[in-house]
Structures are given as structure tokens and as C-alpha cells.
Amino acid sequence: MAASRLAAQRRPGALIRLGREHLAWTLAAFGERIGCSAATVSRLERRSRVVDLALVHRAAAEVGMPRHVLMTSLAPPLPAAPVGTRVTAWSRDAEEDLMRRRTLLTATAAAGPAGLLMGLDEALAATPAPTSGLGPLDRRLAAARELYDRGMHGKLLAMLPGLIADGHRGALSRQDLDQARLSAVYTLASSVLSKVGSYDRARLTADRARTWAEVSGSPLAEAAASRELAIVLRHQDRHGEAQRLMASAAADVEATGLRTDAAAAAYAQMLCTLAYTAARGGQRAQALPMVEEAGRSARRLPQASPPGRLFPISSAAVDLYAVGVHWALGDAGAALEAGKDLRPEQFPTAERKARLGTDMARAWWAWNRPEQTARALLDAHRASPGEVQDRPAIRAIVNELAERHPHTTGVRELHTAVAMTI
């Protein structure tokens, strides 16, 4: 069957063309139906690489493409043969190949997050062979989330290729839970890639997270993936798109009825992200009421989230978002006021404790207080070095402090600490 062949070849554009031609629609007529020009439709159908995932989804739905067929066409190609089955001319060749891979892996790990992106690129281009002997995927995914929470970005990046491989193997079951689990792998990948400033890769993994979340039918997985995509769009200065995406995600979660604490927490988190997204877009009238509503929603939740909660939101977490919202709106004084009573012990993870320090540091820096900025960044670095050294915007403040205020208390200590951990 042509559709099955094109899906297996990972050609969503050709599948869309097949559907359009079956319906006898011209390029122009089809473009009008999905809100784009005939030229855009033509490019969409000819390209092998997906550029606009939302447009692909609209086009596929319009021609009636089954969701499982679309999912197959969007997945990265599977490896032709499992690792270890490659035939070499001499046993020495195999030994040298194994040694080369080990040497490369060691050198890449030593290079930190930037070097580890090379291995992740390979996994995103073609799904690696499944791993063996590393334990259940659920347990490893929990360990990966813990690495994220501790700010250990390099180790997390090193884990991701194996998680992606085994997540795809699990999703072959076509069970909703396994598909949602793969979405969670890609969501986590997008989170850490955004942290280290690799926004193109973060966009790709967020798109894949949304695809698998949609296939799984899990509203919480869809919310998590949409949030990551909105964060990437925000970093790419596409604030309007990010805001619309988050508004839609919040509405979708609200539509579930918020009958469980997990759904209510997801809704509060969507509101926080929407508020900050609106603030980065300069939308004060939308941002401030939204963060207030998030606070009201969070007050109905237990202040200590159970282990494994996808959105471990709390009143303190919402207050921390308020710091970011006021800073993004250019009101450093209001940001400092919003965060004045927050303490690290109110946050369960090293990542959030450090985020308190970095967010307050941004406000102090905007308020032209270098000593307080350095103190806040030192607190953040002690909680989680990766939150300071791996985030480009925060590392830039460290460098500016060293250049402009080298004799201010705490600045030399901060610069030395960051330099020693890079």
C-alpha cells in the first residue's frame, strides 16, 4: 500500500500529497483550507524534513490521515541493524571500532554539555538500537529527571540517546502509556536543551514530544510537551505564538474538569508559564492577572507534591514565577518585592533552589546592585552549579560582573567558582 510505504520511509509530506490528490484538491484549494499559500503546500509536500509541525498536523487532519500513520511518518528512522551485529573483515577491526567508540564517548563526556550534543544529534537523526541490561525505562526516566533537578545537565545529555532508543522500542506496542512515556523522554530532552541554550534542538524534541503526546491521548503529556515548545518559541522571540500555544494548553487542561490534584497542578503550571510568556511579550494586562490566578489555583493544592508528580507546583513556586513576570515586564523593584520572603528550603529540588537565586540575581542586576547580584548567584551556584554555568543568559551576567565590578564583594569568588566548574 502506498501510504504504508511512504510512512515507513518517513515522508509525511508525500503522504499529505497522496491524500490531497485522492480528494482531487488543487494546491491552492488545499492551501485555502489549511490557511496557507499554494507555494507553502508545495514545499510541505516536497520536503523530507518537517519545518512546521503544526501545519503538518492541520494538513494531515484535513486529508483524513489516520493518527498512527502520521505518527509513523514523523518518527525518526530505526537502525538498519542492532549495534554489535556489524561484520568486519578482521576481529582486530571490531576491537579497534569498539575502542574508537569508547574513546570518543570518553572525550565527548569530558567536553561537557556542548560536546555531548553530538551524540544526541545522532540519536535524533536515526533512532539508536535499543539498549540492554540498563533496567526498566520508568526507573531510568526517573533517574534522568533527578539529574535535571540536580542541574547535572552533562550526565543527563549522555543518558538521552539510550532513553530515546528504548522509548521508541516501547512505543512499538502502540499502548497509550508507552507512547506517553516516549513523549516524556522528548519533553525532558527539550527541557535540558533549552537550559543549555540549544534552542533548535529543543524545538525538534518539543515537536516530537507533542506528536507522541497527541498519539497517546494523555492531556497531561500534551500539556507538558506544549509547555516545552512554548518555552522554545519564547527564546526564539516568537512570543505571540508561544502565548497562543500556552493559552490553548491551559484551556485543554481546564477542560478535563481538574478533578484530580495532578490535573489541578498542571493547570496552575500552565497559567504560570502563560503569565511569564505574556510578560516576555510585553503583555502586562494579561501577565499579571494570570499569575494571580495561578496563585489562587496553587493554594488549593498540597504544598508538598508527591514523588513523581509531573507538575510539582506550589504557592512558593508561583511566587517565584511572579519574580520572573515582574522582571520580564521591566519592573525590577516589583520582582524583588515578590521574592523577598522566598527561601531555598521552600523548594524541593536543587534546580528550583538555584532558580530562586538566578531569578533574584536578574532582578538585582536590573536594579544595578552588583553585590546583591553576586550573592544571589553564589547561592544559586552552591545549590546547583549547572544552573549558573550552563545557562547562557546567567553566565553572561557572571562575565559582566567580572568585567564591570571586579572588586565588588563576592564577584571574584563567583567568577572563580564558575570557571572551576566549567
Long-range contacts (C-beta under 8 A, 24 or more apart in sequence): 3-69, 4-69, 6-73, 7-69, 7-72, 7-73, 8-72, 10-48, 10-73, 10-74, 10-75, 10-76, 10-77, 11-48, 11-73, 12-50, 12-56, 12-60, 12-70, 12-73, 12-74, 13-44, 13-45, 13-46, 13-47, 13-48, 13-56, 14-45, 15-60, 15-65, 15-69, 15-70, 15-73, 16-44, 16-45, 16-56, 16-59, 16-60, 16-63, 16-65, 17-45, 19-60, 19-63, 19-64, 19-65, 20-45, 20-63, 22-63, 23-63, 30-59, 30-62, 33-62, 34-58, 34-59, 34-62, 50-74, 50-207, 53-207, 53-210, 53-211, 57-214, 67-214, 67-215, 68-174, 68-215, 70-211, 71-211, 71-212, 71-215, 74-208, 74-211, 75-127, 75-168, 76-124, 76-125, 76-126, 76-127, 76-168, 77-126, 77-127, 78-126, 78-127, 78-168, 79-126, 79-127, 79-128, 79-129, 81-129, 82-129, 82-130, 83-128, 83-129, 84-129, 109-154, 109-158, 112-154, 112-422, 113-153, 113-154, 113-157, 113-196, 113-390, 114-196, 116-154, 116-157, 116-158, 117-157, 117-196, 117-198, 117-201, 119-157, 119-158, 119-161, 120-157, 120-160, 120-161, 120-189, 120-201, 121-201, 122-161, 123-160, 123-161, 123-164, 123-165, 124-164, 124-201, 124-204, 124-205, 127-164, 127-165, 127-168, 128-161, 128-162, 128-164, 128-165, 129-165, 130-165, 130-166, 130-168, 130-169, 131-162, 131-165, 131-166, 134-162, 134-166, 137-163, 137-166, 137-167, 137-170, 137-181, 138-181, 140-166, 141-181, 141-184, 141-185, 141-188, 142-308, 144-188, 145-188, 148-188, 148-191, 148-192, 148-351, 149-349, 149-350, 149-351, 149-352, 150-349, 150-350, 150-351, 150-384, 150-386, 151-350, 151-351, 151-354, 151-383, 151-384, 151-385, 151-386, 151-387, 151-390, 152-386, 153-192, 153-195, 153-196, 153-386, 153-390, 154-386, 156-188, 156-192, 157-192, 157-196, 160-185, 160-188, 160-189, 160-192, 163-188, 164-189, 171-212, 176-216, 176-217, 176-218, 177-216, 179-212, 179-213, 179-215, 179-216, 180-212, 180-213, 180-216, 180-218, 180-221, 182-212, 183-208, 183-209, 183-210, 183-211, 183-212, 183-213, 183-216, 183-218, 183-221, 183-224, 183-225, 184-209, 184-221, 184-224, 186-212, 186-225, 187-213, 187-221, 187-224, 187-225, 187-228, 190-225, 190-228, 190-229, 190-231, 190-232, 191-228, 194-228, 194-231, 194-232, 194-235, 195-386, 195-387, 195-390, 195-391, 196-390, 196-391, 196-392, 197-390, 197-391, 197-392, 199-232, 199-235, 199-236, 202-228, 202-231, 202-232, 202-235, 203-229, 203-232, 203-233, 203-236, 206-231, 206-232, 219-252, 219-253, 219-256, 219-263, 219-266, 220-253, 220-262, 220-263, 220-266, 220-310, 220-311, 222-249, 222-252, 223-249, 223-252, 223-253, 223-266, 223-269, 223-270, 223-311, 224-266, 224-310, 224-311, 227-269, 227-270, 227-273, 230-273, 230-277, 231-273, 234-277, 234-280, 239-277, 239-280, 239-281, 239-282, 240-281, 242-277, 242-281, 243-274, 243-277, 243-278, 243-281, 243-283, 243-286, 246-270, 246-273, 246-274, 246-277, 247-274, 249-274, 250-274, 261-301, 261-302, 262-309, 262-310, 262-311, 264-297, 264-300, 264-301, 265-298, 265-301, 265-305, 265-309, 265-310, 265-311, 265-312, 265-313, 266-310, 266-311, 267-297, 268-294, 268-297, 268-298, 268-301, 268-311, 268-313, 268-318, 269-294, 269-311, 269-313, 271-297, 272-313, 272-317, 272-318, 272-321, 275-321, 275-325, 276-321, 276-324, 276-325, 276-328, 279-324, 279-325, 279-326, 279-328, 279-329, 280-328, 282-329, 284-329, 287-325, 287-328, 287-329, 288-325, 288-329, 291-318, 291-321, 291-322, 291-325, 294-318, 294-321, 295-319, 295-322, 304-348, 305-348, 312-348, 314-346, 316-342, 316-346, 316-347, 317-347, 317-352, 320-347, 320-352, 320-355, 320-356, 320-359, 323-359, 323-360, 323-363, 324-359, 324-362, 326-363, 327-359, 327-362, 327-363, 327-366, 330-366, 332-363, 332-364, 332-366, 332-367, 333-367, 335-359, 335-360, 335-362, 335-363, 335-366, 336-360, 336-363, 336-364, 336-367, 339-363, 344-379, 344-383, 350-383, 350-384, 351-384, 351-387, 353-380, 353-383, 353-384, 354-379, 354-380, 354-381, 354-383, 354-384, 354-386, 354-387, 354-388, 355-380, 355-387, 356-380, 357-381, 357-383, 357-387, 358-387, 358-388, 358-391, 358-394, 361-394, 361-397, 362-394, 362-397, 365-397, 370-401, 370-404, 370-405, 370-408, 370-411, 371-408, 371-409, 371-410, 371-411, 373-397, 373-401, 374-401, 374-405, 374-408, 374-409, 374-410, 374-411, 374-413, 374-414, 375-409, 375-410, 377-401, 377-414, 378-410, 378-413, 378-414, 378-417, 381-414, 381-417, 381-418, 381-421, 385-417, 385-418, 385-421, 388-418, 389-418, 389-421, 389-422
